[in-house]
């Protein structure tokens, strides 16, 4: 059974304070996202500009965690081979996309985004250039992961690169492989080893933690000892990542994976899943793209 503490680790916080985020949902937005995700990607960016793509061989694995939430009931799943970005999309990479296409994010159009303190609050002026509110900036953070992007923004970026968002089965397989490990690096919680394995929050849920040198986002790839079995970095912590999958039982919500800089170890597990409204941006949610294997 999920505890209130576990609930509060979710990207839209607990069942009590996630209501404002849910109220911004609209059927039209859900339909529009479905149409966008269904479109085949057409590359318009320069080759190689997406960063290193890692080949993931595919296979059969146990998805879920018997000690996790009710929606993590273990089941055997098979995924085909695919490729995934080794690192999360950075502010530099997203800036290239915006400069080339003129794309305006959902947060820029609505004039606000969600910012985490001890709970989520809608902050006027928060967008990808001002992730923590109107007075914040990404100056000096070109290699940090872009945040305050919606699922639609994420899908549009990936399509511009000739890529796509991974589905959540692919995401979990890339994070943990076939041996049933709880985290990308194994079964030890991230603070049980001397080597820092990721950018996450306080051990007692849920607040930013400066002990790793970064109160919020860290440059992508900062923690190589936290790599997944296939060499993907930041699959636990730093920022949550949008997938292309709908959340079970909530068809107007999209699955997020990976946990972020404000979460404790429970949310960093490879099997932990959450669904958010697709059109909102948050300062703990970013992008990682995938693609089918090259022919």
N, C-alpha and C positions, 0 to 999 in steps of 0.2 A: 504494500500500500504506500502511496506517495505521501510524504510528510509535507507540512507547510514549508519547511526549510527547503526541501527538494523543489517544491513548486517555485519558490522565489528565485531559484537559479535560472529559470527560463528567460529567454531574451525579452519577453514582454512581461517579466516579473511574475507575481503570483496570480492566483485565480481571482484575487480581490482587485488588484490594480491593473490587470490586463484589459478590463472592460473598456476604457477609453480607446485603446487601440482597436479593439474589435468593432467598435461603433463606426469607425471610418471605412469599414468594408462596404463595397457595393457590388452587386451582381455584374454590372457592366465592367468593372475593373477586373473581376475574375475571368470573365469571358475574353476580354482583351488580352490578358496574360496568356490564356490558353491558346489563342490564335498566334501570339508571338512565339511561344515555345514550340508550336507545331511547324513553324517555318524552317526550311532547311537553311543552314548557315551559308552565307556567301561572303567569302573573304574579300575585304577591300583594303586591309592593312598590308604593310610590307612584310614579306616572309621573315620569320624568326623573331618578330618584334613582340610576340607574346611571351617570350622567355622559354626556358627549357621544358619540353614535354617529356614525361616519363612513360615508358611502355609498361602497362600493367597486363599480365598474361591472361587474366581471367581464370575462373575455376569455380569450385563448389565450396561453400563455407557455411558455418552456422551464424546467421544474422540474429542479433538480439543478445540479451543478457538475462539469465534466470534470476539474478539478484537485482535487476533494474526495475523500471516502471512497468505498469501493466501493458503499455504499448510496445514493450521490448520482448515479448514472448518469443523464445528462440524458435527458429525454423531454418531448414536447410534451403539455401538459395544458390543458384548457378548464374554467373555473369560471364559474358563473352569478353574477349580481349578488347582493350581500349587504351587511350592515352590520357594523361591528366597533367596539368601544370604542376611543376614541382613546388612552386611557391604561389602565394596568394597574389592577386592583382594589386599593383601598387598605385599610389597617387600619380606617379610619373606616367605609368602606362595608361591610366584612365584619362589623364590630361591629354595624351596623344589622341585618344579616341574623341574627346570633346572638341579638340582643335580641328580634327579632320572632318567631323560630321556635324558639328553644331548641336550635338545632343544636349538637351536639358533634362536633368533628372526629375523624378517625381517630387523630390524635396524642394528643388528650385521652383517648380511650378506651384506647389502648395505654400511655400514659404516657411516650412517648419519640418522638424524631424525629432525623433525620440532620443533623449540623452539619459544615460544611466548615472545615478548617484547611489542612493540606497533603494531607489525605486525608479521606474521609468517615468519621465515627464516629457510632455510635448514642448519643445523649445522653439520659439520663433526665431527665424534666421539660421537655424541649423541646416546645413546641407554638406555635400562632399568637400567643399572648400572650407567650410566652417563646421567641423564635425561635432564640436562640443557646445555649439551655440554661436550667435552672431559675432561675439567678440573673440572667438577662437580662430585658428588659422592652421594651414598645413605647411607653412613656411618651415623649411629645414626637415621636412618629413616626406621627401619625394619617394623614398624607398620603404615607407610604411604602407600597410594595406589601406586601400581606399575603403571608406565606410560611408554611411548615410546614402546607400544605394538600395533601391527597391529590387524585387525579383525581376521586374520588367527592365530596369536599367542593367542588371547583371546579364540578362539574356541578350540584350541589345549589344553590350560590349563583346560578349563571347561571339556572337554572330559576325560582328565586324572583323574579328580576328579569324573568321573561318572556323570557329569552334562552337561549342554548345555547353550548356550547364550539364553536369553529371546528374544521373538519377541517384536516389539515395542508396540503392543497392550497390552501385558502382562506388559511391563515395565510401561506404562502410568497408567494402572489400579492399579498396586502396589504402584505407587507414589501418586495417588490422590483419589482412592476409587470411590464411587458412587455419592457423593454430589456436584460435579462440582467445587470443590475448585481449585484455580489457582496454589497453591504451596502445597507441601506435608503437611504442618502444617495448612493451611487455606488460606485466601485471603490477609492477610497483607504482604506487601513486607518485605524482611528479615531484613531491617534496621529500620523498624517502631516499633519494640518492643525492650525493654531494654535487653531481653535475646537474645543472638546471636544464630541464627537458622542455620547457615551454613558458609562455607568458600567460599567467593566470592570476586570479585574485587571492584574497585572503583565505586561509584555511577554514575560518568560520565564515560561512556565506553571508553576504556577497559584496565585496567592495574592492576597489582598485588596490594594488599592492606595489610599492616602490622597491621592494627588496631585490628585484631582478634588474633594477636600473630604469624601468619604464613603468610609469604609473598607469598608462593606458596602452596604446598600440606600440609595438616594437618593430624595427625594420624586419622585413620578411627574411626568413632563413637564419635568424639569429641563434637558434638553438638546434644545431645539427645532431646532438645526442638524443633528440626527440623524434628522429626520423621514423617513418613507417617502414614496414618490411621491404617496400619497393623504392624507398629513398625520398618519399614526399615529406616536405617540411611544414611545420605549423598545422598539422592535422588535429592537434589538440591545443586549444588556446589561441591567443592573439585575437582573432575575430571569428565569429560564426560565419558559415558559408551557405549561400543559397543553393538549393538543388532544383531539379526540374520536376520533382515528385509532389503530388498533392498529399496533404496530411490525411491519414485514414480517419473517416468519420467527420472530417471538416473539409469538404471539397473546395471551399473558398480560401483555404490556407495552404501555404507552400512549406515544405519541409526544410528546416535549417539543420546543419550539422557542425560539430567541432568544438563548441564552447568558445569562450572569449576571455579577454583580459580581466573581466570582473567576476568570473566564475570560480568555484572551488572544484576539487577533483571529481566530484560526482558527475558534473556536467561535461567533463573532459573525456569521459569514456567513449570509446569508438561507437558504441551502440546507442548512445543517448540521442534522442530526436525531439524536435519541437516544430510546431507549425505556426507561422506568422501570416498576417494579411499581406498579400503580395505587393501592395502599392506603397507601403511605408518604408522609411529609411531609419536606421538606428546607428548609434556610434559604436556598436560592437558587432556589426554585421557587414561582411564584405563578399568577395567573389573569388572563385577558382573555376577555371574552365576545363573542359574535356573535349575529346573528339574520338571518332571511330578510328581503328588502326589504319595506317596508310596502306594503300593497295600496291 
